Amino acid sequence: MKLYLAGALFNEGEISQRLKEGRLLKERFGEKLSVFNPIEQPFNEDKQTLPTPQEIFFVETQKLYITVIYF
């Protein structure tokens, strides 16, 4: 099953919370659940390769279409 982990990412506290939620879900459900956590995407690690807003919208929309659970 696929889960899209949504939530605010505007400050360090919110980012930490999304990372914690993603980690806990993966620990609890393992291979039974595929978690898509936007904050864990590669472009969040290297600010030099930031995608355009249009690219983010396209990827996020694709993930939403194939997701079963929205959290």
Backbone as a ProteinNet text record, in pm:
[ID]
protein_1_A
[PRIMARY]
MKLYLAGALFNEGEISQRLKEGRLLKERFGEKLSVFNPIEQPFNEDKQTLPTPQEIFFVETQKLYITVIYF
[TERTIARY]
84	0	89.6	40.1	118.6	57	144.5	102.2	176.6	103.6	162	159.5	276.1	286.7	285.9	173.6	157.9	168.6	208.1	214.1	299.2	288.7	362.1	512.6	588.6	735.1	796.7	738.9	780.4	887.4	909.9	1014.5	1080.6	1187.2	1264.4	1181	1090.5	1005.3	914.4	854.6	765.8	843.7	962	1046.5	1086.2	1126.5	1163.2	1045.7	927.1	807.3	778.6	788.2	763.7	866.4	992.7	1097.2	1069.8	1029	997.6	878.2	774.3	656.5	693.3	772.8	815.6	894.6	986.4	1067.9	981.4	888.6	802.2	711.6	657.4	572.3	651.5	772.5	856.6	896.8	928.8	964.2	845.7	728.8	609.4	558.6	556.3	494.5	593.6	718.8	820.7	780.6	796.6	769.3	619.9	535.6	390.7	338.2	415.4	370.9	482.2	453.3	547.3	514.2	604.5	580.7	650.5	573.9	632.4	629.7	748.7	762.9	836.5	767.1	830.4	961.2	972.2	1093.4	1214.5	1191.7	1301.6	1346.8	1292.2	1329.6	1467.7	1543.2	1683.5	1706.1	1614	1638.5	1636.8	1588.8	1591.5	1728.6	1817.7	1952	2052.4	2032.1	2125.8	2050.6	2061.7	1985.9	2026.6	2139.9	2183.5	2099.6	2030.2	1952.4	1802.7	1761.8	1619.7	1535.8	1426.5	1337.9	1253.5	1196.4	1106.4	974.2	894.2	763	678.9	690.7	616.1	661	791.7	843.4	796.2	797.4	747.9	600.9	521.8	378.6	357	431.2	416.3	447.1	559.2	597.8	498.7	462.3	368.9	233.4	186.9	58.4	63.1	171.2	185.1	178.4	246.3	245.8	106.4	34.7	-100.3	-195.8	-181.6	-270	-253.2	-133.3	-110.6	-114.4	-147.7	-148.3	-284.9	-282.5	-405.4	-440.1	-338.4	-358.6	-294.3	-366.9	-313.5	-307.6	-188.7	-172.1	-121.2
-116	0	123.8	231.8	355.2	465.9	540.6	650.2	776.8	887	1018.7	1095.5	1128.6	1197.4	1348	1409.9	1553.9	1630.1	1753.5	1837.8	1959.9	2056	2181.3	2156.6	2233.3	2223.7	2363.5	2452.7	2592.8	2628.6	2543.9	2574.8	2445.2	2456.7	2339.3	2240.5	2291.1	2204.1	2117.9	2179.1	2105.2	2003.6	2043.1	1951.6	1832.6	1858.7	1750.3	1656.9	1713.3	1632.5	1542.1	1594.1	1511.2	1398.5	1429.7	1327.1	1218.6	1261.2	1165.5	1078.5	1139.4	1062.6	959.2	1000.9	909.6	792	822.1	717.9	619.6	672.7	586.7	498.9	555.5	476.3	364.1	395.3	293.3	184.8	224.1	125.9	35.2	94.9	19.8	-73	-27	-103.7	-169.5	-126.9	-187.7	-193.4	-310.2	-329.4	-329.4	-335.9	-337.4	-202.7	-97.9	37.3	114.7	170.3	255.2	400	466.9	603.7	703.2	797.8	908.9	1030.4	1075.2	1190	1299.1	1405.2	1508.6	1564.2	1575.3	1633.3	1541.5	1414.8	1320.2	1310.9	1392.2	1387.6	1448.2	1397	1437.8	1587.8	1659.6	1803	1880.6	1821.2	1887.7	1879	1796	1780.9	1873.4	1901.6	1983.9	2103.7	2215	2334.5	2386.6	2340.6	2382.9	2319	2210.3	2138.3	2150.5	2259.6	2278.4	2273.2	2198.7	2194.9	2322.2	2345	2459.5	2426.4	2527.1	2499.2	2406.1	2420.4	2334.7	2188.7	2167	2030.7	1968.4	2045.6	1996.4	1959.3	2046.1	2019.2	1890	1871	1753	1624.8	1621.9	1502.2	1475.4	1579.7	1563.4	1514.1	1568.3	1526.8	1380.7	1338	1197.1	1106.7	1143.1	1062.1	1057.2	1168.8	1171.4	1079.7	1072	987.7	839.6	797.3	654.7	616.8	710.9	688.1	640.5	550.2	497.2	569	602.6	664.9	803.5	902.3	1038.4	1066.4	1100.3	1121	1260.5
0	0	0	-57.9	-68.3	17.3	83.3	169.3	128.4	117.7	91.1	223	275.4	403.6	379.8	405.2	381.6	513.5	503.8	622.2	593.8	681.1	665.8	676.2	600.5	599.2	603.4	682.7	680.7	782.1	881.7	979.3	1025.6	1102.1	1144.1	1225.9	1309	1389.6	1303.1	1202.1	1111.4	1028.1	983.7	906.9	992.9	1117.1	1208.8	1233.4	1246.7	1270	1150.4	1027.3	907.6	897.1	928	924.3	1028.8	1147.9	1254.8	1216	1162.7	1121.2	1015	916.7	812.2	868.5	958.5	1020.1	1098.9	1179.7	1260	1173.9	1066.9	977.5	911.5	867.8	803.2	902.1	1026.1	1128.2	1161	1171.9	1211.6	1102.3	978.4	871.1	775	776.8	692.3	546.3	485.7	343	309.8	409.7	385.8	337.9	362.8	331.9	263.2	147.7	76.2	110.7	180.6	228.3	136	79.6	4.7	95.6	135.7	224	146.4	105.3	22.4	78.6	209.8	268	250.3	221.1	202	56.2	-30.4	-171.7	-191.9	-290.5	-309.1	-322.8	-385.1	-404.7	-274.1	-166.8	-37.2	29.2	-24.7	30.7	-37.2	-164.7	-241.6	-299	-233.8	-274.5	-412	-465.8	-598.6	-709.4	-676.9	-778.5	-753.8	-694.2	-664.8	-792.5	-790.1	-906.9	-913.9	-1029.7	-1044.4	-975.1	-943.7	-886.2	-974.8	-1105.5	-1197.6	-1185.8	-1173.5	-1158.4	-1026.9	-919.9	-790.8	-803.4	-863	-880.6	-959.4	-1067.1	-1151.5	-1073.7	-1003.5	-926.8	-814.4	-740.7	-629.2	-678.8	-790.2	-846.3	-888.3	-949.4	-988.4	-866.2	-760.6	-638.4	-576.7	-581.1	-524.9	-600.7	-731.4	-812.1	-781.7	-743.9	-720.5	-572.6	-486.6	-343.7	-296.4	-199.7	-142.6	-12.8	67.3	198.4	197.6	246.4	262.3	410.7	462.2	606.2	629.4
[MASK]
+++++++++++++++++++++++++++++++++++++++++++++++++++++++++++++++++++++++

